[in-house]
């Protein structure tokens, strides 16, 4: 077998601490570093005759780097909880903490070759390399819970092999709890912020994402659901090489979806329209949603003009009741029916009977803003839109109102995250898309796909 022995990636490799003790040590280093940084900065400020606030000492550039770097070194759940807090609650966080957590969305470091070999030995058995003509130890991509390698089997299959970092599955619950406690104790999270429901669901999602057999099954399921849509292209899973910690798939080329920024306007518009059309089918027809809007999950083949879909670890089934209420919420926003929106928002869990009227109206105002691209007839010009900024301003004002502190259920949060992520991508590509027409077609009540086991 020809091996690529290089371990050089875009960033230096770094072994993942796989034992509970070594992971706790990393968290201890972060706490000690933060405390030391506060003392040093406090002394410097006092020497200059200033009387700094504790928050000023916490949110120094050095502490920002310490937290982000240590969470990135832990990877796994420690890194993922930072990503989830950043994406789901970023509007409510101090700007410095938002910066820390946002860095984690694209700051993974790759495993060294020795650790990759150890994981593959454990999953495929020693001598696994005999099955391959070529296996590149230089990962194509590295993320929070795993990294992807290119390989060619002796039977000719061109593959992408996703390998999970060691210890990730076993450390999920403790990592999530330890990181949340550390962020709380350090003062990096507002005391008013109740993130228990978010953390509970983060653990559940991480356990799901850490099961690569589960992800492979969802990959096959999406292939069946999109059999009628050749404009989408998905890899095929290879069951003979797939385990709970290794996912073997066919390799697909294409370029990063963001690279379309240099493409013709019509091509950018088409790609973004495909993304939103798929999302609407996922919610209202499939009732199965890939909830991670990371741009790296999409590629585009400019020759075949196919949208390539990758990474189904964050796939989430939705009950019929949730899909129907979300349909009512969207339809109410499009038609200007605030009463229908209010009933749907309460049924979903955005507020309850005890919520003050002013807060209900603020939630509905945000709902109307969130659906703005679907409400305006004709093409919506994302390149000229300041929608994320307006939503952030409204969300911050509502979230910091101590009389109203209410996190919607996880199903709603993950849908918000997906829609918001696609908005950001559409803005990046400066796309112009008639989402109103897409919504009109999607909101027509249709039966869910018959073979969807989660339809009822």
C-alpha positions as CSV (number, residue, x, y, z in Angstrom):
1,X,0.0,0.0,0.0
2,X,1.2,3.5,-0.8
3,X,1.0,5.6,2.3
4,X,1.1,9.4,2.6
5,X,3.1,9.6,5.7
6,X,2.9,13.4,6.0
7,X,1.1,14.7,9.1
8,X,1.2,18.2,7.9
9,X,-2.2,20.0,7.8
10,X,-3.2,23.7,7.7
11,X,-2.5,23.7,11.4
12,X,0.1,21.7,13.4
13,X,-1.2,18.3,14.5
14,X,-2.1,17.8,18.2
15,X,-2.9,14.6,20.0
16,X,-6.4,14.5,21.5
17,X,-6.4,13.9,25.3
18,X,-8.5,10.7,25.5
19,X,-8.4,9.9,29.2
20,X,-10.7,11.6,31.7
21,X,-7.7,12.7,33.9
22,X,-5.8,14.3,31.0
23,X,-9.0,16.2,29.9
24,X,-9.5,17.5,33.5
25,X,-5.9,18.7,33.5
26,X,-6.6,20.7,30.4
27,X,-9.6,22.3,32.0
28,X,-7.6,23.0,35.1
29,X,-4.9,24.8,33.0
30,X,-7.6,27.0,31.5
31,X,-9.0,28.0,34.9
32,X,-5.5,28.7,36.3
33,X,-4.5,30.7,33.2
34,X,-7.6,32.8,33.4
35,X,-7.0,33.5,37.1
36,X,-3.3,34.3,36.4
37,X,-4.3,36.6,33.6
38,X,-6.7,38.5,35.7
39,X,-4.1,39.1,38.4
40,X,-1.5,40.3,35.9
41,X,-4.0,42.6,34.2
42,X,-5.3,43.9,37.5
43,X,-1.8,44.7,38.7
44,X,-1.1,46.5,35.4
45,X,-4.3,48.6,35.6
46,X,-3.7,49.5,39.3
47,X,-0.1,50.6,38.4
48,X,-1.6,53.0,35.9
49,X,-4.0,54.4,38.6
50,X,-7.1,52.7,37.2
51,X,-9.7,50.7,39.2
52,X,-10.7,48.0,36.8
53,X,-14.0,46.0,37.0
54,X,-13.8,42.2,37.2
55,X,-15.5,41.9,33.8
56,X,-12.7,44.1,32.3
57,X,-10.1,41.7,33.8
58,X,-11.9,38.6,32.5
59,X,-12.4,39.7,28.9
60,X,-8.8,40.5,28.0
61,X,-7.5,39.4,24.6
62,X,-5.1,37.0,26.5
63,X,-8.0,35.3,28.3
64,X,-10.0,35.1,25.1
65,X,-7.2,33.2,23.5
66,X,-6.7,30.9,26.6
67,X,-10.3,29.8,26.7
68,X,-10.6,29.2,22.9
69,X,-7.2,27.4,22.7
70,X,-7.8,25.0,25.6
71,X,-11.3,24.1,24.4
72,X,-10.0,23.6,20.8
73,X,-7.2,21.3,22.2
74,X,-9.8,19.2,24.0
75,X,-12.0,18.9,20.9
76,X,-14.9,16.6,21.3
77,X,-17.7,17.7,23.6
78,X,-15.7,20.5,25.1
79,X,-15.3,22.1,21.8
80,X,-18.8,21.3,20.6
81,X,-20.5,22.8,23.7
82,X,-18.7,26.0,22.9
83,X,-20.0,25.9,19.4
84,X,-23.6,25.2,20.4
85,X,-23.6,28.0,23.0
86,X,-22.1,30.4,20.4
87,X,-24.6,29.5,17.7
88,X,-27.8,29.1,19.8
89,X,-27.3,31.9,22.3
90,X,-24.7,34.2,20.9
91,X,-27.0,37.2,20.9
92,X,-27.2,37.0,24.7
93,X,-23.5,36.7,25.4
94,X,-20.9,39.3,26.2
95,X,-19.1,40.2,23.0
96,X,-15.8,38.8,24.2
97,X,-17.3,35.4,25.0
98,X,-19.1,35.4,21.7
99,X,-15.7,35.9,20.0
100,X,-14.2,33.0,22.0
101,X,-16.9,30.6,21.1
102,X,-17.2,31.7,17.5
103,X,-13.5,30.9,17.0
104,X,-14.3,27.3,17.9
105,X,-16.5,26.8,14.9
106,X,-13.4,26.7,12.7
107,X,-10.5,26.0,14.9
108,X,-10.0,22.2,15.0
109,X,-6.5,20.7,15.1
110,X,-5.8,17.4,13.5
111,X,-4.7,14.2,15.2
112,X,-1.1,13.0,14.5
113,X,-0.6,9.9,12.4
114,X,0.2,7.7,15.4
115,X,-3.2,8.4,16.9
116,X,-5.0,7.8,13.6
117,X,-3.3,4.4,13.3
118,X,-4.3,3.6,16.9
119,X,-8.0,4.3,16.2
120,X,-8.0,2.4,12.9
121,X,-6.3,-0.6,14.6
122,X,-9.0,-0.6,17.3
123,X,-11.8,-0.5,14.7
124,X,-10.5,-2.5,11.7
125,X,-7.9,-4.7,13.4
126,X,-4.2,-4.7,12.7
127,X,-3.2,-5.2,9.1
128,X,-6.1,-3.0,7.9
129,X,-3.7,-1.2,5.5
130,X,-3.6,-4.3,3.3
131,X,-7.1,-3.4,2.1
132,X,-5.9,-0.1,0.6
133,X,-3.8,0.9,-2.4
134,X,-3.4,4.3,-0.8
135,X,-4.3,5.9,2.5
136,X,-3.5,9.6,3.2
137,X,-2.7,10.4,6.7
138,X,-3.0,14.1,6.0
139,X,-6.7,14.8,6.8
140,X,-8.8,16.7,4.3
141,X,-10.8,18.2,7.1
142,X,-10.7,18.3,10.9
143,X,-13.7,19.2,13.1
144,X,-14.9,19.0,16.7
145,X,-15.4,15.2,17.0
146,X,-13.5,13.7,14.0
147,X,-11.4,14.2,10.9
148,X,-11.7,13.0,7.3
149,X,-9.0,11.2,5.3
150,X,-8.8,10.3,1.6
151,X,-8.2,6.6,0.7
152,X,-8.4,4.2,-2.2
153,X,-9.3,0.6,-1.6
154,X,-7.7,-2.3,-3.5
155,X,-11.1,-3.0,-5.1
156,X,-11.0,0.5,-6.7
157,X,-13.3,2.4,-4.4
158,X,-12.3,6.0,-3.9
159,X,-13.3,6.9,-0.3
160,X,-13.5,9.5,2.3
161,X,-12.9,8.0,5.8
162,X,-14.2,9.9,8.8
163,X,-12.3,8.9,12.0
164,X,-13.6,9.9,15.4
165,X,-11.2,11.3,18.0
166,X,-10.5,8.8,20.7
167,X,-12.3,9.2,24.0
168,X,-15.0,11.6,22.6
169,X,-18.0,9.3,23.2
170,X,-16.9,8.4,26.7
171,X,-16.2,12.0,27.7
172,X,-19.4,13.7,26.4
173,X,-21.4,14.0,29.7
174,X,-18.4,15.0,31.8
175,X,-16.9,17.4,29.3
176,X,-20.2,19.2,28.8
177,X,-20.8,19.6,32.5
178,X,-17.2,20.6,33.3
179,X,-16.9,23.2,30.5
180,X,-20.3,24.7,31.5
181,X,-19.3,24.9,35.1
182,X,-15.9,26.4,34.3
183,X,-17.4,29.0,32.1
184,X,-20.0,29.8,34.8
185,X,-17.4,30.0,37.6
186,X,-15.0,32.1,35.6
187,X,-17.8,34.7,35.1
188,X,-17.7,34.2,31.3
189,X,-21.5,33.4,31.3
190,X,-24.1,35.8,32.6
191,X,-25.7,34.6,35.9
192,X,-29.1,35.2,34.4
193,X,-28.5,32.8,31.6
194,X,-30.1,29.4,32.2
195,X,-28.4,27.1,29.8
196,X,-29.4,23.8,31.5
197,X,-31.9,22.8,28.8
198,X,-29.3,23.7,26.1
199,X,-26.6,21.6,27.8
200,X,-29.0,18.7,28.2
201,X,-29.8,18.7,24.6
202,X,-26.1,19.2,23.7
203,X,-25.3,16.0,25.4
204,X,-28.0,14.2,23.6
205,X,-27.0,15.5,20.2
206,X,-23.3,14.8,20.8
207,X,-24.1,11.1,21.7
208,X,-26.1,11.0,18.4
209,X,-23.3,12.6,16.4
210,X,-20.7,10.3,17.9
211,X,-22.5,7.2,16.6
212,X,-21.2,6.9,13.0
213,X,-23.5,4.0,12.2
214,X,-26.4,6.2,13.0
215,X,-25.0,8.9,10.8
216,X,-24.4,6.4,8.0
217,X,-28.1,5.3,8.2
218,X,-29.3,8.9,7.9
219,X,-27.0,9.3,4.9
220,X,-28.6,6.4,3.2
221,X,-32.1,7.7,4.2
222,X,-31.4,11.0,2.6
223,X,-30.2,9.3,-0.5
224,X,-33.6,7.5,-0.7
225,X,-35.6,10.7,0.0
226,X,-33.7,12.7,-2.6
227,X,-33.8,10.0,-5.3
228,X,-36.2,12.2,-7.2
229,X,-33.9,15.2,-7.1
230,X,-30.7,14.7,-9.2
231,X,-29.6,18.2,-8.5
232,X,-28.4,17.0,-5.1
233,X,-25.5,14.6,-4.8
234,X,-24.7,12.6,-1.7
235,X,-21.8,10.1,-0.9
236,X,-22.6,6.4,-0.5
237,X,-21.8,4.7,2.8
238,X,-19.6,1.6,2.7
239,X,-21.0,-0.6,5.5
240,X,-18.1,-3.1,5.4
241,X,-15.7,-0.5,6.7
242,X,-18.1,1.6,8.9
243,X,-18.2,1.2,12.7
244,X,-19.5,3.4,15.5
245,X,-16.2,5.4,15.3
246,X,-15.3,5.2,11.6
247,X,-17.5,6.2,8.7
248,X,-16.4,5.0,5.3
249,X,-18.1,6.8,2.3
250,X,-17.5,7.4,-1.4
251,X,-15.3,10.4,-2.1
252,X,-17.0,13.3,-3.8
253,X,-15.2,16.3,-5.3
254,X,-16.6,19.7,-6.0
255,X,-15.5,22.9,-4.4
256,X,-16.4,24.7,-1.1
257,X,-19.8,26.3,-1.4
258,X,-18.2,29.6,-0.4
259,X,-16.1,29.5,-3.5
260,X,-19.2,30.4,-5.5
261,X,-18.7,34.0,-4.5
262,X,-16.7,34.3,-7.7
263,X,-19.4,32.6,-9.8
264,X,-22.1,34.2,-11.9
265,X,-25.0,35.7,-10.1
266,X,-27.4,33.1,-11.6
267,X,-25.2,30.2,-10.3
268,X,-25.0,31.7,-6.8
269,X,-28.8,32.2,-6.8
270,X,-29.4,28.7,-8.0
271,X,-27.2,27.1,-5.3
272,X,-28.8,29.0,-2.5
273,X,-32.3,28.3,-3.9
274,X,-31.4,24.6,-3.8
275,X,-30.4,24.9,-0.1
276,X,-33.6,26.5,0.9
277,X,-35.8,24.3,-1.2
278,X,-34.2,21.3,0.5
279,X,-34.7,22.8,4.0
280,X,-38.4,23.3,3.4
281,X,-38.7,19.7,2.2
282,X,-36.9,18.5,5.2
283,X,-39.2,20.3,7.6
284,X,-42.6,19.9,6.0
285,X,-42.2,16.7,3.9
286,X,-39.4,14.6,5.3
287,X,-39.7,15.7,8.9
288,X,-36.1,15.0,9.1
289,X,-33.6,17.9,9.3
290,X,-29.9,18.0,9.0
291,X,-29.6,20.8,11.6
292,X,-25.9,21.8,11.3
293,X,-25.5,24.8,9.0
294,X,-21.7,24.7,8.9
295,X,-20.7,25.8,5.4
296,X,-18.2,22.9,5.2
297,X,-21.2,20.5,5.0
298,X,-21.9,21.8,1.5
299,X,-19.9,21.6,-1.7
300,X,-20.8,22.5,-5.3
301,X,-19.8,20.7,-8.5
302,X,-19.6,23.4,-11.2
303,X,-19.5,20.9,-14.0
304,X,-22.6,18.9,-13.1
305,X,-24.2,21.9,-11.3
306,X,-25.0,19.5,-8.4
307,X,-25.1,20.6,-4.7
308,X,-23.1,18.1,-2.7
309,X,-24.4,17.3,0.8
310,X,-22.1,16.1,3.5
311,X,-22.2,15.2,7.2
312,X,-25.5,13.9,8.6
313,X,-24.4,13.5,12.2
314,X,-26.6,16.3,13.4
315,X,-29.7,14.9,11.6
316,X,-32.8,15.3,13.8
317,X,-36.3,13.7,13.3
318,X,-39.3,16.0,13.9
319,X,-42.8,15.1,15.0
320,X,-45.8,15.9,12.9
321,X,-47.1,18.3,15.5
322,X,-43.9,20.3,15.5
323,X,-43.8,20.5,11.7
324,X,-47.5,21.5,11.5
325,X,-47.0,24.3,14.1
326,X,-43.9,25.6,12.3
327,X,-46.0,25.6,9.1
328,X,-48.7,27.6,10.9
329,X,-46.1,30.0,12.2
330,X,-44.5,30.6,8.8
331,X,-47.8,30.9,7.1
332,X,-49.0,33.4,9.7
333,X,-45.9,35.5,9.2
334,X,-46.3,35.5,5.4
335,X,-50.0,36.4,5.5
336,X,-49.6,38.9,8.4
337,X,-51.9,36.8,10.7
338,X,-50.5,37.6,14.1
339,X,-53.2,35.6,15.9
340,X,-52.1,32.5,14.0
341,X,-48.5,33.2,14.7
342,X,-49.2,33.6,18.4
343,X,-51.1,30.3,18.7
344,X,-48.3,28.5,16.8
345,X,-45.5,30.2,18.9
346,X,-47.2,29.1,22.1
347,X,-47.8,25.6,20.9
348,X,-44.1,25.3,19.9
349,X,-43.0,26.7,23.2
350,X,-41.6,30.2,22.4
351,X,-43.7,31.5,25.3
352,X,-46.4,30.3,27.7
353,X,-49.6,31.4,29.5
354,X,-47.5,33.3,32.1
355,X,-45.6,35.4,29.5
356,X,-46.4,39.1,29.6
357,X,-48.1,40.5,26.6
358,X,-45.2,42.9,25.8
359,X,-42.9,39.9,25.6
360,X,-45.3,37.9,23.5
361,X,-45.4,40.8,21.0
362,X,-41.6,41.1,21.0
363,X,-41.3,37.3,20.2
364,X,-43.8,37.7,17.4
365,X,-41.9,40.8,16.1
366,X,-38.7,38.6,16.0
367,X,-40.6,35.9,14.2
368,X,-41.8,38.3,11.5
369,X,-38.2,39.4,11.1
370,X,-36.9,35.9,10.9
371,X,-39.3,35.0,8.1
372,X,-38.8,38.3,6.2
373,X,-37.0,36.7,3.2
374,X,-40.1,34.4,2.8
375,X,-42.6,37.2,3.3
376,X,-41.5,39.6,0.5
377,X,-42.8,38.8,-2.9
378,X,-40.1,38.4,-5.6
379,X,-36.4,38.0,-5.2
380,X,-34.9,38.7,-1.8
381,X,-31.5,40.4,-2.1
382,X,-29.4,38.9,0.6
383,X,-26.4,40.9,-0.5
384,X,-28.2,44.1,0.6
385,X,-29.8,42.7,3.7
386,X,-28.9,43.6,7.3
387,X,-31.3,40.9,8.7
388,X,-28.9,39.2,11.0
389,X,-28.0,42.5,12.7
390,X,-31.6,43.4,13.2
391,X,-32.4,40.0,14.6
392,X,-29.4,40.2,16.9
393,X,-30.5,43.6,18.2
394,X,-34.0,42.3,19.0
395,X,-32.7,39.1,20.5
396,X,-30.3,40.9,22.7
397,X,-32.9,43.3,24.1
398,X,-35.3,40.4,24.8
399,X,-32.8,38.1,26.2
400,X,-31.3,40.6,28.7
401,X,-34.8,41.5,30.0
402,X,-34.8,39.8,33.4
403,X,-38.6,39.7,33.4
404,X,-38.4,37.4,30.4
405,X,-36.0,34.5,30.4
406,X,-37.3,31.6,28.3
407,X,-35.4,29.2,26.1
408,X,-37.6,27.5,23.5
409,X,-37.4,23.7,23.1
410,X,-34.4,22.2,21.4
411,X,-36.3,21.3,18.3
412,X,-37.1,25.0,17.7
413,X,-33.5,26.1,18.6
414,X,-32.0,23.7,16.1
415,X,-34.4,24.9,13.3
416,X,-33.5,28.5,14.1
417,X,-29.9,27.6,13.9
418,X,-30.4,26.0,10.4
419,X,-32.4,28.9,9.0
420,X,-30.0,31.4,10.4
421,X,-27.0,29.5,9.0
422,X,-28.4,29.5,5.5
423,X,-29.2,33.2,5.8
424,X,-25.6,33.8,6.6
425,X,-24.4,31.7,3.6
426,X,-26.9,33.5,1.3
427,X,-25.5,36.8,2.5
428,X,-21.9,35.6,2.0
429,X,-22.8,34.6,-1.6
430,X,-24.9,37.8,-2.2
431,X,-27.7,35.7,-3.6
432,X,-31.0,36.9,-4.9
433,X,-33.7,34.2,-4.4
434,X,-37.5,34.2,-4.6
435,X,-38.1,32.5,-1.2
436,X,-41.7,33.7,-1.2
437,X,-42.4,31.4,-4.2
438,X,-40.6,28.5,-2.6
439,X,-42.5,28.9,0.6
440,X,-45.9,29.1,-1.2
441,X,-45.2,25.8,-2.8
442,X,-43.8,24.1,0.4
443,X,-46.6,25.3,2.7
444,X,-49.3,23.5,0.7
445,X,-50.2,20.7,3.0
446,X,-48.7,17.5,1.7
447,X,-48.4,14.0,3.1
448,X,-45.0,13.2,4.6
449,X,-42.9,10.7,2.8
450,X,-44.5,7.3,3.4
451,X,-41.3,5.5,4.4
452,X,-40.5,8.2,7.1
453,X,-40.7,6.3,10.4
454,X,-40.9,9.6,12.3
455,X,-43.9,11.0,10.4
456,X,-46.4,10.6,13.2
